[in-house]
Each structure stands twice: as structure tokens, then as C-alpha cells.
Amino acid sequence: MHFQLSSEQTMIVDTVRTFVEKELYPFEDEVERTDAIPPELAKSIQAKAIEVGLYAANMPADLGGGGLDNFTLALMERELGRASYGLQMLIARPSNILRACEGAQIDEYLMPTIRGERHDCLAMTEPNAGSDVRGMQTRATRDGAGENADYLINGTKHFISHADM
């Protein structure tokens, strides 16, 4: 079996590799040394990723994302993996769970996140469960009835990925 990347996949790999070398590598030492990404740097990197079409590559094209298939996304992630994890995560957004948005959630959450105007975060890790989803103790209970009901969230989280963005 002969395997070869398509011209589009080759272009994406080259684009990501160049982006990593020009936009991420120069900041790796500072980010690793300080264990922090200055907000202005995060915004700058994200804006550049949006400009070259790398941000939201995992989201459907008809919603403004890149619409890439899983294999091409894996190629992109492989190249991003050459950089510091904290920096590469500024580009590998938004989380796939946002694909589950329906109705008003699409306009309120998904679209602004695809455009880089909002940020999603992940609150999974708990003190007594680590990252074991089945061991989570945090619960959300509905407070009220109808479409406008709120949810009360009760629990403790240890880490919230991307909450500081």
C-alpha cells in the first residue's frame, strides 16, 4: 500500500510547522521559565492562528471552522506538538464538546468561540478523583423549570484548564 499526503495536507503541515517555528518557539523559554503565558501574548498568538486559518480547525467549515478530518487534525497536532504544550493549546481550540451546542447555544457559545471572542475551559480534575470522569463528585442540579431554568453546580475542582485565559 502506497501512502502519500494530499497537497492540502502537505500545505497544512508546512503552514503549522512554519507557524510553530516563527510564532511559538521564540516564546518557549519565557513561558517554561515563568510557568505563565502573558494574556497579551496569548491574544497575539491566537489572532495570528486565526489569521492563517489554524484556529478552530476541528470545527465544521459551515460554522467558520477549518472542517478538517481527524487524520489531517492529527497531522496538525503532530506539528503543534513540537512546541511547548501551553503555547500549542492556544491554537488547538476550541474543545470538541462545543460541537454539541444546539439552538441558542450555537450563537451564544460556539460561534464566538470559533471566532476567538470567547474561550472554553475544562473543569474535570477533582481532588479525590484526579481526571477519572467516573469518579467525579461535582454535580449540577436544575434550579427551576422551563427553558430559563438555571443549574446549581456543587463540587470542588482541582485544575480548570484554560480558565486563566
C-alpha positions as CSV (number, residue, x, y, z in Angstrom):
1,M,0.0,0.0,0.0
2,H,1.4,3.4,-1.0
3,F,0.6,6.2,1.3
4,Q,1.0,9.9,0.4
5,L,-0.3,13.1,1.9
6,S,-2.7,15.1,-0.3
7,S,-1.4,18.5,-1.4
8,E,-3.8,20.1,1.1
9,Q,-2.4,18.0,3.9
10,T,1.1,18.9,2.9
11,M,0.3,22.6,2.8
12,I,-1.3,22.3,6.3
13,V,1.7,20.5,7.7
14,D,4.0,23.1,6.2
15,T,1.9,26.0,7.5
16,V,1.7,24.6,11.0
17,R,5.5,23.9,11.1
18,T,6.3,27.4,10.0
19,F,3.8,28.9,12.5
20,V,5.4,26.9,15.3
21,E,8.9,28.0,14.4
22,K,8.0,31.7,13.9
23,E,5.2,32.3,16.4
24,L,5.7,29.7,19.3
25,Y,9.4,28.8,19.5
26,P,10.5,32.4,20.3
27,F,8.4,32.4,23.5
28,E,9.0,28.9,24.8
29,D,11.9,29.7,27.2
30,E,10.0,32.5,28.8
31,V,6.8,30.5,29.2
32,E,8.5,27.5,30.6
33,R,10.7,29.5,32.9
34,T,7.8,31.6,34.3
35,D,5.2,28.9,34.0
36,A,2.8,31.6,32.7
37,I,1.6,32.9,29.3
38,P,1.1,36.7,29.5
39,P,-2.5,37.5,28.3
40,E,-1.3,39.8,25.6
41,L,0.9,37.1,24.2
42,A,-1.9,34.6,24.2
43,K,-4.2,37.0,22.4
44,S,-1.5,37.8,19.8
45,I,-0.7,34.1,19.1
46,Q,-4.4,33.3,18.9
47,A,-5.1,36.2,16.5
48,K,-2.2,35.0,14.2
49,A,-3.6,31.5,14.3
50,I,-7.0,32.8,13.3
51,E,-5.4,34.9,10.5
52,V,-3.7,31.9,8.9
53,G,-6.6,29.5,9.4
54,L,-5.2,27.3,12.1
55,Y,-7.6,28.1,15.0
56,A,-10.8,26.1,15.2
57,A,-9.6,23.7,12.5
58,N,-11.6,21.0,14.3
59,M,-14.9,22.8,13.9
60,P,-17.2,22.4,10.9
61,A,-16.4,24.6,7.9
62,D,-20.1,25.7,7.6
63,L,-19.8,27.3,11.1
64,G,-16.5,29.1,10.3
65,G,-14.1,26.4,11.4
66,G,-11.5,24.6,9.4
67,G,-13.6,21.5,8.8
68,L,-10.5,19.2,8.9
69,D,-10.9,15.4,9.1
70,N,-9.4,13.6,12.0
71,F,-6.3,12.4,10.2
72,T,-5.4,15.9,9.0
73,L,-6.1,17.2,12.5
74,A,-3.6,14.6,13.8
75,L,-1.0,15.8,11.3
76,M,-1.6,19.3,12.6
77,E,-1.3,18.2,16.2
78,R,1.9,16.4,15.4
79,E,3.4,19.6,14.2
80,L,2.0,21.6,17.1
81,G,3.5,19.0,19.5
82,R,6.9,20.3,18.6
83,A,6.2,23.3,20.7
84,S,5.6,23.8,24.4
85,Y,2.2,22.4,25.4
86,G,0.9,25.6,26.9
87,L,1.6,27.5,23.7
88,Q,0.3,24.9,21.3
89,M,-3.0,24.8,23.2
90,L,-3.6,28.4,22.2
91,I,-4.1,27.1,18.7
92,A,-5.7,23.7,19.3
93,R,-9.1,25.2,20.3
94,P,-12.0,25.1,20.8
95,S,-12.9,21.9,22.6
96,N,-14.8,19.4,20.6
97,I,-17.6,19.3,23.2
98,L,-18.8,22.6,21.8
99,R,-20.0,20.6,18.7
100,A,-22.9,19.5,20.9
101,C,-24.3,23.0,21.1
102,E,-27.9,23.4,20.0
103,G,-30.2,26.2,19.2
104,A,-29.3,29.4,21.1
105,Q,-26.1,27.8,22.4
106,I,-24.6,28.0,18.9
107,D,-24.9,31.8,18.7
108,E,-24.1,32.3,22.4
109,Y,-21.2,29.9,22.9
110,L,-20.0,28.1,19.8
111,M,-19.8,30.9,17.2
112,P,-18.0,33.4,19.5
113,T,-15.5,30.7,20.5
114,I,-14.8,29.8,16.9
115,R,-14.1,33.5,16.2
116,G,-11.8,33.7,19.2
117,E,-14.1,36.1,21.1
118,R,-14.9,33.6,23.9
119,H,-12.9,30.8,25.5
120,D,-13.9,27.4,26.6
121,C,-12.3,25.7,29.5
122,L,-12.4,22.2,31.0
123,A,-13.1,21.6,34.7
124,M,-12.6,17.9,35.1
125,T,-9.8,17.3,37.6
126,E,-11.0,16.9,41.2
127,P,-9.1,16.4,44.4
128,N,-10.5,12.9,45.1
129,A,-10.8,11.7,41.6
130,G,-8.0,13.2,39.6
131,S,-9.0,13.0,35.9
132,D,-11.2,9.9,36.4
133,V,-14.5,11.1,35.0
134,R,-16.5,8.3,36.6
135,G,-15.1,9.3,40.0
136,M,-16.2,12.9,39.8
137,Q,-18.3,14.1,42.7
138,T,-19.3,17.6,41.3
139,R,-23.0,17.7,40.5
140,A,-25.2,20.1,38.6
141,T,-28.9,20.2,39.6
142,R,-31.6,22.0,37.8
143,D,-33.0,25.0,39.7
144,G,-36.3,26.0,38.3
145,A,-38.4,24.9,35.4
146,G,-38.7,25.7,31.7
147,E,-36.2,26.9,29.2
148,N,-34.8,29.6,31.5
149,A,-34.0,27.3,34.4
150,D,-30.6,27.6,35.9
151,Y,-28.3,24.9,37.1
152,L,-26.6,24.9,40.5
153,I,-23.1,23.4,40.4
154,N,-21.8,21.9,43.7
155,G,-18.3,20.5,44.0
156,T,-14.6,21.1,44.0
157,K,-12.3,21.3,41.1
158,H,-8.5,21.0,41.4
159,F,-7.5,22.3,38.0
160,I,-9.5,24.1,35.3
161,S,-7.7,24.0,32.0
162,H,-7.7,27.4,30.2
163,A,-9.6,29.1,33.0
164,D,-7.0,31.8,33.2
165,M,-7.2,32.9,29.5
